[in-house]
Amino acid sequence: MNKKQKVNLTRILTSAGLMILFYFLPIHGLIRFLLYQIPYWIVGYDVLEKAWKNIRKKKPFDEHFLMAVATLGALGLAVYETLVLKQDGDYVEAIAVMLFYQVGEWFQSYAVGKSRRNITELMDIRPDYANIDDGRGGLRKADPDDVEVGSLITVRPGEKIPIDGTVEDGTAMLDTSALTGESVPRSVHAGDSVISGCINTNGLLKIRTTKEFGESTASKILEMIEDASSRKSRSEAFITKFARVYTPIVVYAAIALALIPTFGIFLVTGRFTFITWLYRALIFLVISCPCALVISIPLSFFAGIGGASRAGVLIKGSNFLESLAETKTVVFDKTGTLTKGVFEVTAVHPEKLDEKELLHLAAHVEHFSTHPIANSLRLAYQKYGSEDDDCEVSDVREIAGKGVSAKVNGKTIYVGNSKLMDEVGAKWHDCHQTGTIIHVAIDGVYAGHIVISDVVKPHSAEAIGRLRSMHTKTVMLTGDRKAVGENVGRELGLDEVHTELLPQDKVTNIERLMQERKDPRDAVAFVGDGINDAPVLSRADVGIAMGAMGSDAAIEAADIVLMDDDPKKVCTAIGIARKCLRIVRQNIVFAIGVKILCMILGATGLAGMWIAVVGDVGVMICCVLNAIRCLSVKEFL
């Protein structure tokens, strides 16, 4: 609890204690009235003060006004009973209404504080300082804003990386949990890119900055989170408009309830029943207070965004959270989203040699090449041994558009595509597997081939399966070849696969899917890397950038940012959003339903002030406690 919450809790407990004490004391008349003013003003002075300020601003119709009128009216009735009827007035009702209202406010404050703490934990990624060379062989702490691009900074164990950059010296394990929600540390070495907000858990790192502090990942994320609360969902907008119209209506309805029956009964029977109907009008006002809706609905979205941030899902506003909850179609990019985006050797099919020998020859021929395929061959061979063995490699020659040739231990080895095999007269054959086929020939004799392809991420199939269980259609859009795309689609069990697409074709496909949806409220989400897919991310109902650590384009273009590249995080985000929206709808139905019932009972005299308290504050507390459940996201991880 913060200081304000502790003070308010003390006020509530003090007021409740005094109210109970005075209830059992044998006091009567004016002394009874004066003593009961103490607990009333202790617990209610701020409500009365806010109501008065709003009246002066000519904006009286809110929950503070309703509570003030209802409780002051109840006190007035108690005074009437004391002075006119010569009875002990019931001051407890007025104090109890204010008391329970403050209890509800305290629960709401505590819930918001808990949600805010979840977001504050993420805000801890903001670094306080950067260590730079002081010119005398030591380090001095500098404001990260003052560090220029290209500066060399030092990050010691236990410190946060303050600015994005590249490791120039050192090895360390980085704690990225504040950004990704994952507890597994990441190893970095010289030459690796690192982003601000990560914590260095061991070694000493020297980092050359590549961005200014304001453009670094941590700053971008914090700016995005701070802006999130300004984007309201449709539900929040509806509740705001509803409260503005609803509150004055119930005030006038309460006035009508006090006056119309009074005059009607007086004209018919001659009896003056104003006190009875005024009491019912006050009950009606207490019950009608829209606190449960006005407080719990924004709190639900706020808690949902806070809970999602702990899981490494950054949502830019409650409007996007609501749209995500209504997503019925998820469209994926392929490369870097469902697949690793890195070439790997997936099969080795030798003709006369074994797998190791075929890879050995290909890796040595490609030893000096910088092509991604050459790197894949070298990495695959490292499983068997080192390239720095006793082989003699000479006469390396690149054949444009076809491959590479070289002499290895006196034999001419050709590594390349089918055109190169045709050129050297090697009788090659195709492979039944999908991917890039690298053929190998020795002195013009075909020796076999190696299949290189983009590998599907370990959790992609599980993610697609979970989306299917969530009754969500899955589509893949890729610019890759038809055979490759369809193979990935079959492996993952996607509903639709569209291949060989240009960026504008992807936008066209998104628009087609949006037109084909059965319900206009059903959202279409696109998941991409946020760099090449910015137009599609912007066009979809919900743009989700995956693996956005360090990607400015992802943070800027997307509505929702997943801080690592695990496709399961898409399911996590949708699950959190649906739970949040489900809780919002539960609160709306429950609050309105109970209030309507209690208002009818209060207006007909079947419910007293205590029922009114339960109908207002009780419902608000229930809705607030229900909203807090949005913070819990463990079931979606």
N, C-alpha and C positions, 0 to 999 in steps of 0.2 A: 504493500500500500504506500502511496505517496503521502506527503504531509497534509494535503487538503482532504484526502479520503479519511485519514486518521482523525482529523478535526471533526468532519461531518459524522463519522461513526460515534465519536464522543458525544456530540450534540444529540444524536438519536438515542443513545443509551441513557444519557442524563435525563432527557425529556421523558422517556418511557419510565424510568425509575421514579421520577417525581410524580408522574400521572398515577402510577400504581399506589404510591405512598398516600397521595391526597385522597384517592378513592376510598381508602380504608380509614382515614382520619375522620372523627366525628365533628366535621365543620359544616356550617350552614350560612346562608345569606350572602352578604357582600364579601365576607372574608373568603368564602368558598370561591366566589367569582375571581377575586384578586389573586388567590393562590394558583388557580388553574391558568391564569395568564402567563405565569412563569414558564411552565413547560411548553405552552403554545408558542410563545415568542422565541424561546430558545431554538425550537426545531423549525419554525416557520418564518423567521424574520426575512431571510433572503428571498423566499418565494413572494412575500408581500412586497418587498423592495423591487423585485424584477417586474411584478405586475404593475406597480405604480409607474415605473420608468416607461414601460410599454404604453400605458395609458397616456402619458405626457407626450410620447412620440406619435400618438394617434394610431398605434398598432396594438390594440388591447387584446385581440382574440387569439390567445394561446393557452397552453396548459397552466401557466402561472396564474392567469386571470381566472380560469375556471376554479382552480384550487382556492384562490383568495376569496372569491365570491361565495363558494360553497362552505368554506370553513368559517368565514366571518358571519355568514347567514346562520350557520348552526350555532355559533356563539350567541348571536342575537336572539335566536329562539330560546336558548337556555336562560338568557337574561330575562326574557319575557316570562318564562315559567317561574323564575325566582321573584321578580318584582310584582308581576300582575297576578299570577296564579298562586303565589305564596308557596311554591313547591321548590324542592332542590333541583335546579336545572341540570340537564345532562351535558356537562362540558366535555366529557370524555370523548364523545363522538367527534367533535370538531378537532380535538387534539389528535385522535387516532387517525383521522383522515390525513392530516398533515404529516403525521408521523410515518404512516405507511407509504405515503407519497415519497417522502425523503428516503425511506428504505429502498424503494424502487429506483430512485435516482442514484443512490449509492451503488446498487448492484450494476446499474448501467455504466457508472463511472469506472467501477472496478473491471468490468468486461472490456470497455474501451482501452483501459490502461493495459490489460493483459494482451489485447490485440496489438496495441502500439509497441509493447515490449518486444513482440515477435519481429516487428518491422525494425525496431531500434537495434535488435541484434544484428540485422543485416546492415544497418547504418554504421555498425562498428567497423565495417571495411574501410571507412574513411581514415586515412593515415594522419597522424598528428605532425609528422616531421619527415625529412629526408636527410640522410647522412652524406655529406659531400666533403671532398678533400679541402682541408683548411690551408693548404700551401706549405705546411710545416711538417708534413708526414703524419698528421693526425686527422681526425674527423670533426666536423662541426655540424650541429643540427640546424637545418634550414627549413623555412616554410615551403611546402611542396609547390605552392603557387609561384615561388621565386626561382625554381629550378628550370633552366632552359633545355630545349631539345638538344640531345647530343652530350649532355653532362654525364659524368661517371659517378654513380652513387653506390654506396655500400649498404647492404642489408644484412644485419647480424641475426643470429639465431633468436627466435622469439619475436622478431619485428615484422611489421607488415611491409609488403612491397608498395611503395607510395605512388609510383608512376610506371606506366607501361614501358617495356624496354627489352633489350636482348642481353642475355648473360654473356659477359666477356671473360669471367674467370670464376671458378668455384663450382661445387656440386652440392645440391641440397634437396630435401624433400619438402614440398609445399603443401600446406593445408588449404584446400580450396572449398571446404565445407560451407563457408559463409556465402559463397557464390553458387555452388552446384547442389548443395544439400547432401553431397556424398562424403562419407568419412574417409575414403581411401585416399592417401596422399599421392601427390604427383612428383615424380623425380625429374629434375632439370639439371642440365650440364651446359658447358660453354657452347654458345651458338643457338641455344633454345630461346624462344620468345616467352616472356612472362608478362602477366598483367597485374595491375594494381588491385589490392584487396586481399591477395593471397598472403598467408603467413609462412615465413621461413621457420621450419621446425628444427633444423640442425645446421649445417655448414654455413660458411661465409660466402656471400655472393657479391660480385661486382657487376653492376648492371649499367649498360649504356642506354639512356632514355631515348625513346623514339617518338614520344608525344609530350605535349604540355600537360600539366596536371588537370586542367579543366577539360581536356579532350580524352583523358584516360578512362579506362573501363569503369573503375569505381565511381568516378564523378558522373559519368553518363547514367549508370544504374541508379545512383542516389537521386539524380535530377528526375529520372523517370518515375521513381517511387513517390517522390514529393508531389509530382503532378497528378498522380493516380486518383487522389481524393476529389479532384475537381471535375472528373468525368463521371456523371451520374448515370445509373442504369434507368431503363424505362420504369421499373418498379419504384425506384426512389423518386423519380420525377412525378409519378402518379401519386405517391403518398404525400409529397410536398403540396401538390395542387389540391389533393383531397382535403388535407388539413386546413388549407386556407379557406376553402368553401365550407367545409364541415363545421368548423368551430363557431363561426357566427350564426350558422343555422341552428345549432343546438342551444346557443345562448338565447336566441329569439324564441325557440321552441319552449325553453324552460320558463321564459317570461309568460308566454301564452298559457303554459300549463298552470302557472300560479294564478293568473287573472281570469281566464275564460271560464273554467269550472266554478270559480268563486262567484262571479257575477251571475252565471247561469243558475246555480243553486239558490242564490239569494233572491233572484227574480221569481223562481218557482216556489220556494218554500219559505223564504224570508230569513233563513239561517245564514249567518256569516261564518264561512269556513276557510277564510284566507290563510290562517296559520297552518291548517292541514295541507292545503295545496302548495303553500310556500315550502313546507318541509319536503313534499314530494318533488318539487321543482329543484330544490337543492340536491336531493338524492340523484335526480336525473342529470344534473350538471356534473356531479362527481363521477357517475358511471360513464358519461359521454366523453370524458377527457381522452383524446387520441394518443396518449403517451406511448402505449404499447406499440402502435404502428410507427409513430414518428421516430421513436428511439430504436426499436429492434430491427427495422428494415435496413437503414444505413449501417447499423452495427453488424448485421449479418454479412453484408458485402465487405465491410472493413475487415472483419475477422477472417473472411474467406481469402482476401488478398494477403493478409498477414500470414495465414497458415500456408498458403501456396508459396510465399517467399521462402519459408523454411525448407521447402522441398526443392528449391532451385527453379521455381516457376515464377517469373516476374510478370505480373499483369498490370497493364498501364491504366486501368480504370474499371469501375464496377460495370460500366456499359459493355466492356469486352468480356467480363466475367459472365454476364448474363447471356451474351451471344454465344460464348463457348458452351454454356450449359445446354443451349438449344441446337448445337451442332449435330447434324444427322449424316453429313458427308465429310470425310477427311481426305484431302488430296495431297499426295506426297510427291516431292521431287525424288529422283532416284539417287544420283551420285552425291555422296556425302550425307544423305538423309537416311535412306534405307540401306545403302551400301557404304563401305568405308571410304570410297573415293580414292583408294590407293591400289595400284596394280600389285597382284600377288600371283605367284606360280600356283595353279590349282591342280595341274596334272602333268606328268612326265611320261611320254610314250616312246621308249627307245625301240629301234628295230633290231640291231645286233649288239648293242652295248647295254650296260645296266643303267639305272636312273642316275646314279652318282656320276658315272663317266660322261653321260650326255650333258648333265648340268655343268660338270667340270669344264668341258670344252666350250659350252656357250658362255659361261661366266668369264673365262679367260679371254675369249674373243672380244667380249663387251667390256673388258676391264677398264678401258679409258673413255668409254662413252658416258655422257651425262643424261642420256634419254631415260625416262621413267621405266621403260621396259628393261633396259640394261641394268638399272638399279635393282629391279625385281629379281632378275636372274642371279645377280651377285648375292642378294640377301638369301635367296633359296639355297644357294650352294654353301653358304656359311653354316648350314645345319650339318653338313658333312665334313667341312674342313675349311682351311684358309686358302684364299687365292694366292697368297705369297708362298707357294710351294716351289718345287724345282722345275716348273714348266718354263720353257723358253718361248716367249711370244714375240713375233716380229712381223713386219710387213702388214701392219694393220691398215685396212683400207675401207672407207665408208663408201657404199654404193647407193647413191641418192634414190630414195623411194623404194629401196629393195632390201637393204640390210648391211651387214659388215662381213668382211673376210679377213683372215689373219693366218699366219703360219704358227702352229703350236707343236713344238718338238718335231719340226720338219714336215708336218702334214698341213695341207691347206684346209682350213675349216671355214665353211660358209654358214652364217647364221642370219636368217631373214625370212621374208615372205615367199609365197609360191612363185612370184615372178623371178626371184633370185634362183630358186631351184630350177625353173625352166631354163634360165640363162646358162647354168652350169651343167645342165643335162641330168640332174638328179630326178629319179622317178618318185615323186612325192605323192602322198594321198591325204585327203582331208580327215578331220577328226569329228567324231560324233558329239563331242562336248562343245558347249558354246563359250566363246571367248576369242581372244587374239591368239592366233596360232603362229608360233615361232618354229620354223623348220631348220634342221641342221643337216649339213652334208659334209662328208670327209673325202677330200680329193674327188669330188663330183659324185660320190656314192651316198645315197640317202641313208641317214643314220637315225632318224626319228624326229619327233616334234615335241614342243613344250607348250602347254596351254596357260595363258596368262589372262586373268580377268579381275574385274572389280568384285571384291568379296562382300557378301551380305553381312551386315552387322549381326553380332550374336543374338541380340534381343529383338530383331526386326520381326521375326515370325511370331514371337510371343506377343509383341505389340499389336500386330494385325489380328491375332486371335482374340485378344482382349477387346479390341474395338468391335469385332464381330459380335462378341457376347454382349456388348453394350448397344447392340442394334444400330451400328453405325456403318455406313457404306464406305469402302476404301477404294481409292483410285490412285494410279501412278501416272505422272506425266514426265516424260524424259526426252531429251534430244538424242539419246543413244540409239544404236541400230535396233531394228525390229527384233531380230533373233535374241539379242542380249536382253532387251527390255522384257520380252515375253517369257524368257527363261526365269528372270527374277520374279515376274508376276506369278508364274506357276509355282515356284519354290515357296513364295510367301502366302499364296492363296488370296491374291487381291481380286476385287470384284471387276475392276476395269484396268486396262493398261493401254496407254497411248504413247507411241514412240516416234522418233525422228521429228521432234517438234522444235520450232524456233521459239524464242521468248514470246513473240506475239501470238503464236499458236497456243501456248499455254494459257494466256489471258482469254483467248476465244473459248477454250475448253472450260475454263472456270465459269465464264458467262453462260455457256450452254448448260452446265450443271445447275447453276442458279435458276435458270429458266425452267428446268425440268422438275424442280422440287414440287412436291404435292402441297405443302403448306408454306406460305410466304415467311412464316416465322422460323422455319427450319433453316439453320445456318450452314454455309459451306466454308470449311476451314482449309487453308493451304499451309503445308509444312515444308519449309525450304531452308537453305543455309543463310538467307538474308542478304547475300551479296549479288549473285547473278539473278536472283528471283524477286528483286524488289518490286517490279511492276505487278507480278502475280500476288505477292503478299499484300500490296495496297488494294488490289481489286477484289480479293476475296472478302467475305463477311468477317472472317477472323484470320489474320495473318500471324502464323506462328514461326518464329525463327528458332532453329535448333542448333545447338553447339555454338552459342553466340559469345563465348568467352573471348574477348578481345576484338570482336567484330563490330565496328561502329555502324556499318550498314545494317546489320541485323537489329541492333537496338533502335535505330532510327526508323526503319521501314515497317517493323512488325508491331502488332498489337499486343502480342504475348511473346516473351523471350524465355526459352529454355536454356539454362546455363551450361548444359553439357549435351553430348550428341547421342544420348540413349533414346531410341524411339519410344521406349516405354513411358518416358516423361509426357508424351502426348496423352496417353491414357490417364496418367496421374492428373494432368491439368483438367481434362474433361470430367474426371470423377470428382475432383474438388469443386468444380463449377456446378455440376449437377446437384451435389449435396447442398451447396450453398443456396441455390435457387429453390430446392425442395424445402429447405428450412424457412426461406422467405415466404413461400406460399402457405406453409403450415401456420406461420405466425399471422398472416393476413386473415386466413379463414377462421382460425381460433379466436383472434382478437375481435373481429367484427361479429362473429357468431355469438360469443359470450356477451358482448356489449349490447347487442340488439335484444337478447333475452332479458338481461338485467334492466335495461331501459324500460321495457314493457312492464316488468314486475314493479319497478320503482314508480312509474307513472300511474299504475293502478293501485298502489298502496300495498302490494304484496311483498315488497322488499323494503327493509329499513336501511339506515346509513351504513350498518356493518356489511350488508350485502353489497352496497355501493363500493365500499372499500375493497372488497374481494373482487368485484367486477372491474375495478380500475387498476389498483396497484397490484393485486394478485395476478391479473392477466399480464401486466407489464413485466413483473418479475419472471413469470413463466416464459414469456417471449424472449426476454433478455438471456435467461439461462439456456434456452433453446438455441439462440443465436451464437452463444459461446461455443457450441458444438462445431461451428465452422472452423475453429482453430485446429481441431484434431484432424490430421490428414494421414495418420499412420496406415490406415487401411488401403490407401492408394499408392503406397510406396513399393 
